[in-house]
């Protein structure tokens, strides 16, 4: 075992994609003593990392890891030729869905084309991007086979959340599954070097479904919470009290609200598109309709409405699949004069998105508080009667 460990520690690992998931991963691997090459198409991102600048300031511990390892164990590059000496590749690039909820594999295919062009014989390749189950042993295999080299392919779903990405490698078990048993074994050995706990499952397809299942569970649970919240409102019952005392060892009701971001609102479509899953589909559609419910809670039929919180989650400057943009557009369609505010964005940035920036709570006829922005609680309390408080931030 020790000989195997020594051998693995001498590996050079390439992390393809240095975004909000890839950069923390690369930094954690480097912190374990493994040499890491981070590849990204963004020249600015590469320059920042190599200059020890943290491009994701909202990520705790990341700045310290970059300061410690950039230029040493961690080198960022745009040059494909720099990857030829790598023994393992971990691909963690975005997979978006289009307006018809179909996955767009173009970025993923481009990443694996890059890997295919430079990988060594017998290289270990691991995909971390969340994908429809079956993607690794079909599409990814096809893309890599162009190399005409032998390789070991596995899947290990990322299980991080912005703001907790570094700590998750210490706190959450890492799942790995190989397309072959030998690939699964090699991936397990690699991840055991920098993760507190690694769980090897039967194969890559199993590992893929595990990650999708986590997102589906949360999406469906939130849909149930939303339904119970609306019933509580009709009954004049405090939902928070219901949730507090209903939850126990055998019951875990989530908090109600909108569902946005790269994860929970995307993954159910990987099953809805290809399988008969009516419960999952209904939950997904109902969660998307929650913006209509909250818009209906406004006490005025016209006038100035301020939407606070543009990002999909407070503290993260990211608009991916946020429900705030559809909310603003819905209010515009209903004839309101719409304004927007988010402490993560400047007024100019909000204007560039096509909305009028404002922080003047007093002149508004209604306010929809989409995110749990605690820094605004004191300023908003005098106007609580006209606030639709989606996250219960003012309670």
Secondary structure as the mmCIF struct_conf table of DSSP 4:
data_model
#
loop_
_struct_conf.conf_type_id
_struct_conf.id
_struct_conf.beg_label_comp_id
_struct_conf.beg_label_asym_id
_struct_conf.beg_label_seq_id
_struct_conf.end_label_comp_id
_struct_conf.end_label_asym_id
_struct_conf.end_label_seq_id
HELX_RH_AL_P HELX_RH_AL_P1 UNK A 2 UNK A 9
TURN_TY1_P TURN_TY1_P1 UNK A 10 UNK A 10
STRN STRN1 UNK A 12 UNK A 16
BEND BEND1 UNK A 19 UNK A 19
TURN_TY1_P TURN_TY1_P2 UNK A 20 UNK A 21
HELX_RH_AL_P HELX_RH_AL_P2 UNK A 22 UNK A 31
TURN_TY1_P TURN_TY1_P3 UNK A 32 UNK A 33
STRN STRN2 UNK A 35 UNK A 39
BEND BEND2 UNK A 41 UNK A 41
HELX_RH_AL_P HELX_RH_AL_P3 UNK A 43 UNK A 50
TURN_TY1_P TURN_TY1_P4 UNK A 51 UNK A 52
BEND BEND3 UNK A 55 UNK A 55
TURN_TY1_P TURN_TY1_P5 UNK A 57 UNK A 58
BEND BEND4 UNK A 59 UNK A 59
TURN_TY1_P TURN_TY1_P6 UNK A 60 UNK A 61
HELX_RH_AL_P HELX_RH_AL_P4 UNK A 62 UNK A 69
STRN STRN3 UNK A 70 UNK A 70
TURN_TY1_P TURN_TY1_P7 UNK A 71 UNK A 73
STRN STRN4 UNK A 74 UNK A 77
BEND BEND5 UNK A 78 UNK A 78
HELX_RH_3T_P HELX_RH_3T_P1 UNK A 80 UNK A 83
TURN_TY1_P TURN_TY1_P8 UNK A 84 UNK A 85
BEND BEND6 UNK A 87 UNK A 87
STRN STRN5 UNK A 88 UNK A 91
STRN STRN6 UNK A 96 UNK A 97
TURN_TY1_P TURN_TY1_P9 UNK A 99 UNK A 100
BEND BEND7 UNK A 101 UNK A 101
STRN STRN7 UNK A 103 UNK A 104
HELX_RH_AL_P HELX_RH_AL_P5 UNK A 106 UNK A 118
HELX_LH_PP_P HELX_LH_PP_P1 UNK A 119 UNK A 120
TURN_TY1_P TURN_TY1_P10 UNK A 121 UNK A 122
STRN STRN8 UNK A 123 UNK A 127
BEND BEND8 UNK A 129 UNK A 129
TURN_TY1_P TURN_TY1_P11 UNK A 133 UNK A 134
BEND BEND9 UNK A 135 UNK A 135
HELX_RH_PI_P HELX_RH_PI_P1 UNK A 136 UNK A 140
HELX_RH_AL_P HELX_RH_AL_P6 UNK A 141 UNK A 145
TURN_TY1_P TURN_TY1_P12 UNK A 146 UNK A 147
BEND BEND10 UNK A 149 UNK A 149
STRN STRN9 UNK A 151 UNK A 155
TURN_TY1_P TURN_TY1_P13 UNK A 162 UNK A 163
BEND BEND11 UNK A 164 UNK A 164
HELX_RH_AL_P HELX_RH_AL_P7 UNK A 165 UNK A 171
BEND BEND12 UNK A 172 UNK A 172
HELX_LH_PP_P HELX_LH_PP_P2 UNK A 173 UNK A 173
STRN STRN10 UNK A 174 UNK A 178
BEND BEND13 UNK A 179 UNK A 180
HELX_RH_AL_P HELX_RH_AL_P8 UNK A 181 UNK A 191
TURN_TY1_P TURN_TY1_P14 UNK A 192 UNK A 194
BEND BEND14 UNK A 196 UNK A 196
STRN STRN11 UNK A 198 UNK A 200
BEND BEND15 UNK A 202 UNK A 202
HELX_RH_AL_P HELX_RH_AL_P9 UNK A 204 UNK A 235
TURN_TY1_P TURN_TY1_P15 UNK A 236 UNK A 236
HELX_RH_AL_P HELX_RH_AL_P10 UNK A 239 UNK A 246
STRN STRN12 UNK A 248 UNK A 248
TURN_TY1_P TURN_TY1_P16 UNK A 249 UNK A 250
STRN STRN13 UNK A 251 UNK A 251
BEND BEND16 UNK A 257 UNK A 257
BEND BEND17 UNK A 261 UNK A 263
HELX_RH_AL_P HELX_RH_AL_P11 UNK A 264 UNK A 272
TURN_TY1_P TURN_TY1_P17 UNK A 273 UNK A 274
BEND BEND18 UNK A 275 UNK A 275
HELX_RH_AL_P HELX_RH_AL_P12 UNK A 278 UNK A 288
TURN_TY1_P TURN_TY1_P18 UNK A 289 UNK A 289
HELX_RH_AL_P HELX_RH_AL_P13 UNK A 290 UNK A 295
TURN_TY1_P TURN_TY1_P19 UNK A 296 UNK A 297
BEND BEND19 UNK A 299 UNK A 299
BEND BEND20 UNK A 301 UNK A 303
STRN STRN14 UNK A 304 UNK A 308
BEND BEND21 UNK A 311 UNK A 313
TURN_TY1_P TURN_TY1_P20 UNK A 314 UNK A 315
TURN_TY1_P TURN_TY1_P21 UNK A 320 UNK A 321
HELX_RH_AL_P HELX_RH_AL_P14 UNK A 323 UNK A 333
TURN_TY1_P TURN_TY1_P22 UNK A 334 UNK A 335
STRN STRN15 UNK A 337 UNK A 341
TURN_TY1_P TURN_TY1_P23 UNK A 343 UNK A 344
BEND BEND22 UNK A 345 UNK A 345
HELX_RH_AL_P HELX_RH_AL_P15 UNK A 347 UNK A 352
TURN_TY1_P TURN_TY1_P24 UNK A 353 UNK A 354
STRN STRN16 UNK A 356 UNK A 357
BEND BEND23 UNK A 361 UNK A 361
TURN_TY1_P TURN_TY1_P25 UNK A 362 UNK A 363
BEND BEND24 UNK A 365 UNK A 365
STRN STRN17 UNK A 366 UNK A 369
BEND BEND25 UNK A 371 UNK A 371
HELX_RH_3T_P HELX_RH_3T_P2 UNK A 374 UNK A 376
HELX_RH_AL_P HELX_RH_AL_P16 UNK A 377 UNK A 381
TURN_TY1_P TURN_TY1_P26 UNK A 382 UNK A 383
HELX_RH_3T_P HELX_RH_3T_P3 UNK A 384 UNK A 386
STRN STRN18 UNK A 387 UNK A 389
TURN_TY1_P TURN_TY1_P27 UNK A 390 UNK A 391
TURN_TY1_P TURN_TY1_P28 UNK A 393 UNK A 394
#
